[in-house]
């Protein structure tokens, strides 16, 4: 277990204590919720970045086969085959 010490304005600390928000269980629950929220936010941010990346056009199977054939021919010519 780790002990954490925080400084709060007296009035806020009294209100939080009265509401039961400063108990170890309440603080643990709040911290876990905050971590989960950040993870979700980071996931959505990553998704937004992925969407923003320009994706290449989809190739048909025939186009893929042509590209593979061209690559093989290029390799063969480089290696003198």
N, C-alpha and C positions, 0 to 999 in steps of 0.2 A: 504494500500500500504506500502511496505517496501522499504527503501532506502538502496542501497548497494554501498559501496565505494571500488574500486579496485585500485591497483597500477600496472601500466604498464610502460615499457620503453617509453620515450618520442616519439621516432620515430614510434614505433608500435601504440601508442595512436593516433598520427597524421594520420597515414595511415588508421587505423580503422575508425577514425572520418570522414576522407575524403571519405571513401567508404560507409559511412552511417551505419556502424556496431555498433556504440555506442548509437544509438537511443534506447529509451525504447522499441519500437515495435520490432526492430531488435534483441535486447538482449532477449526479451521474446520469440520470435520465436525460436532463437537458443537454449535457455534453454529447451523449450518444446521438440524440436527435440532431444536434448541430453538425456532427460529423457525417451523419447519413445525408443531411441536406446538402452539405458541401460535395459529397461524392456524387449525388444526383446532378447538382449544378455542373460539376466537372464533366460528367458524362454528356450532358446536353451541350456544353461548350465544345467538347471534342466532336460531337455529332455535327454541330454547326460548322466547325472547321472542315470536316470531311465533306459536307455538302458544298462548301465554297470552293473546293478543289475541282478544277475542270477535268472531267473524265473524258477519256478518248471515246471515239465513236465505236459502237459495237461492230465487230467483224463477223461476217458470215463464216460458216465452216469452210466454204470454198476459198475465201480470202485468207483464212488462217493457213490452209494447205498450201496456197500460193506463196505466202510469206516463208513458211518452213522450207519449201522447195528452193526459194531464192537464197535463203540463208545457207542451206546445204551446198548449193552450187557455188556460192561465194567462198565457203570454207574449202571446198574441193579445189577451186582454182588457186587459192592461197597456198595450199599444200601440194600443188602440182599433180593433182590426180586427174 
